[in-house]
Amino acid sequence: MPISKKLKTYLDANKIKHEILKHKKVFTAYDAAQTLREDLQKIVKSLLVKADKQYYIVSVPANMNLDFKKLAKALKVKKVDITKEKDMVKICKVKPGAMHAFGSLYKIPVLVDRGLMKVKEAIFASGDFMESVRMKAKDYADLESAALGSFGAVKATKTPASAKASAGRRKAIKRKTSCKLKAGIKK
């Protein structure tokens, strides 16, 4: 299914310069970055969240995770939760997992992490698994009348198991060498 006519009309009516990117089916921002050969920070993750009884679309660069505590503090609420897929489908009329960033189409306020504003152009999900939208990050924030804030947290990098094993072997070799040296020293 191509980009929705509603989204295309919305972008065209607001004279937003954009490019529709066709690609193989992707389900995650990471997959989109790999498929489109783009940096993760240029790919936008859009999450539908619920804070108290209000829904928001939060857009963060894909190289970051959403920090729920920061977001709750910024919104002055106690708790923020990711919306369940069935509610997302009902509210935004999209396929599960195909959330796009354009909250204005559903009268949902949009929040943008400042990290996204560091890139000139960003790539947004279109509501379809095989098309994305490239446009200026500033145009997106302006179009959506988005509130800017620091809601993202740098993703913790995991050390691959093989690297951990190598580090463990290096320590073991170092200990053995150290023991041999001590054993060979005569006083």
C-alpha positions as CSV (number, residue, x, y, z in Angstrom):
1,M,0.0,0.0,0.0
2,P,1.6,3.3,-1.0
3,I,1.8,6.5,1.1
4,S,-1.7,7.6,2.1
5,K,-3.4,10.1,-0.1
6,K,-4.3,12.0,3.0
7,L,-0.6,12.4,4.0
8,K,0.5,13.3,0.4
9,T,-2.3,15.9,0.1
10,Y,-1.4,17.3,3.5
11,L,2.3,17.8,2.5
12,D,1.4,19.2,-0.9
13,A,-1.3,21.6,0.4
14,N,1.3,23.0,2.9
15,K,3.9,23.3,0.1
16,I,6.4,21.1,2.0
17,K,9.2,20.0,-0.2
18,H,9.5,16.3,0.3
19,E,10.6,13.1,-1.5
20,I,8.8,9.7,-1.3
21,L,11.4,6.9,-0.9
22,K,10.4,3.5,-2.1
23,H,12.2,0.6,-0.5
24,K,11.9,-3.0,0.5
25,K,9.5,-3.8,3.4
26,V,11.0,-2.6,6.7
27,F,9.5,-2.8,10.2
28,T,12.0,-0.9,12.3
29,A,13.9,2.3,12.1
30,Y,17.1,0.3,12.2
31,D,16.0,-1.7,9.2
32,A,15.0,1.5,7.4
33,A,18.5,3.0,8.0
34,Q,20.2,-0.2,6.7
35,T,17.9,-0.4,3.6
36,L,18.2,3.3,2.7
37,R,22.0,3.4,3.7
38,E,21.4,6.3,6.0
39,D,22.7,7.2,9.4
40,L,20.4,6.3,12.3
41,Q,20.3,9.9,13.5
42,K,18.5,10.8,10.2
43,I,15.8,8.2,10.6
44,V,12.9,9.3,12.8
45,K,11.2,7.0,15.2
46,S,7.6,8.2,15.9
47,L,5.9,6.8,19.0
48,L,2.3,7.2,20.0
49,V,2.3,7.7,23.8
50,K,-0.4,8.4,26.4
51,A,0.3,10.8,29.2
52,D,-2.6,10.8,31.6
53,K,-5.6,10.9,29.2
54,Q,-3.8,12.8,26.4
55,Y,-2.2,11.2,23.4
56,Y,1.0,12.6,21.8
57,I,3.2,11.6,18.9
58,V,6.8,11.8,20.0
59,S,9.5,11.9,17.3
60,V,13.1,11.0,18.2
61,P,16.2,10.2,16.1
62,A,16.6,6.4,15.7
63,N,20.0,6.5,17.4
64,M,18.2,7.4,20.6
65,N,15.6,5.8,22.9
66,L,12.7,7.7,24.3
67,D,13.4,8.6,28.0
68,F,9.9,8.2,29.6
69,K,11.0,10.0,32.8
70,K,12.2,13.1,30.9
71,L,9.1,13.1,28.8
72,A,6.8,12.8,31.9
73,K,8.7,15.6,33.6
74,A,8.4,17.8,30.4
75,L,4.7,17.1,30.2
76,K,4.2,17.6,34.0
77,V,2.6,14.2,34.4
78,K,3.4,11.3,36.6
79,K,3.5,8.6,34.0
80,V,3.9,8.2,30.2
81,D,3.1,4.9,28.4
82,I,3.5,3.6,24.9
83,T,0.0,3.1,23.4
84,K,-1.1,-0.4,22.8
85,E,-1.1,-1.4,19.1
86,K,-4.9,-2.0,19.0
87,D,-5.4,1.6,20.3
88,M,-2.9,2.9,17.8
89,V,-4.8,1.2,15.0
90,K,-8.1,2.6,16.3
91,I,-6.9,6.2,16.8
92,C,-4.6,6.6,13.8
93,K,-6.1,4.1,11.3
94,V,-2.7,2.6,10.5
95,K,-1.4,-0.9,10.4
96,P,0.2,-2.2,13.6
97,G,3.8,-0.9,13.7
98,A,3.3,1.5,10.8
99,M,3.0,4.7,12.9
100,H,3.9,7.8,11.1
101,A,5.0,11.2,12.5
102,F,2.2,13.4,11.3
103,G,0.0,13.9,14.3
104,S,-1.8,16.9,12.7
105,L,-3.7,14.4,10.5
106,Y,-5.3,13.1,13.7
107,K,-5.4,16.2,15.8
108,I,-2.7,14.7,18.1
109,P,0.0,17.1,19.4
110,V,3.5,16.3,18.3
111,L,6.7,16.5,20.4
112,V,10.1,16.5,18.8
113,D,13.4,15.7,20.4
114,R,16.0,18.5,19.9
115,G,18.4,15.8,18.6
116,L,16.4,15.6,15.4
117,M,17.0,19.3,14.7
118,K,20.7,18.6,14.4
119,V,20.2,17.1,10.9
120,K,19.2,19.1,7.9
121,E,17.0,16.4,6.4
122,A,15.3,13.5,8.1
123,I,13.5,10.4,7.0
124,F,10.0,9.7,8.4
125,A,7.7,6.7,8.3
126,S,4.8,7.3,6.0
127,G,2.3,4.8,7.5
128,D,3.4,2.2,5.0
129,F,6.2,-0.4,5.4
130,M,7.6,0.1,1.9
131,E,7.7,3.9,1.6
132,S,9.3,6.7,3.7
133,V,9.2,10.5,3.4
134,R,12.4,12.6,3.3
135,M,12.0,16.2,4.2
136,K,13.8,19.0,6.2
137,A,13.6,18.4,9.9
138,K,12.8,22.1,10.5
139,D,9.9,21.9,8.0
140,Y,8.5,18.9,9.8
141,A,8.7,20.6,13.2
142,D,7.1,23.8,11.8
143,L,4.4,21.9,9.9
144,E,3.4,20.0,13.0
145,S,3.7,23.0,15.3
146,A,5.8,20.6,17.4
147,A,6.9,21.3,20.9
148,L,10.7,20.8,21.1
149,G,12.4,19.2,24.1
150,S,15.0,16.7,25.2
151,F,13.1,13.5,25.4
152,G,15.7,11.1,24.0
153,A,18.4,9.2,25.7
154,V,21.5,7.8,24.0
155,K,21.1,4.1,23.3
156,A,23.4,2.0,25.5
157,T,25.7,0.0,23.3
158,K,25.9,-3.7,24.0
159,T,29.2,-5.5,23.9
160,P,28.9,-8.5,21.7
161,A,29.4,-11.8,23.5
162,S,32.5,-12.5,21.4
163,A,34.1,-9.3,22.6
164,K,33.3,-10.2,26.2
165,A,34.9,-13.6,25.7
166,S,38.0,-12.1,24.1
167,A,38.3,-9.7,27.0
168,G,38.0,-12.6,29.4
169,R,40.7,-14.6,27.6
170,R,43.0,-11.6,27.6
171,K,42.6,-11.3,31.4
172,A,43.2,-15.1,31.9
173,I,46.4,-14.9,29.7
174,K,47.6,-11.9,31.6
175,R,47.0,-13.7,35.0
176,K,48.9,-16.8,33.8
177,T,51.8,-14.7,32.5
178,S,51.9,-12.8,35.7
179,C,52.0,-16.0,37.8
180,K,54.8,-17.5,35.6
181,L,56.8,-14.3,36.0
182,K,56.3,-14.3,39.8
183,A,57.2,-18.0,40.0
184,G,60.4,-17.5,38.0
185,I,61.7,-14.7,40.2
186,K,64.2,-15.8,42.8
187,K,64.9,-13.8,46.0
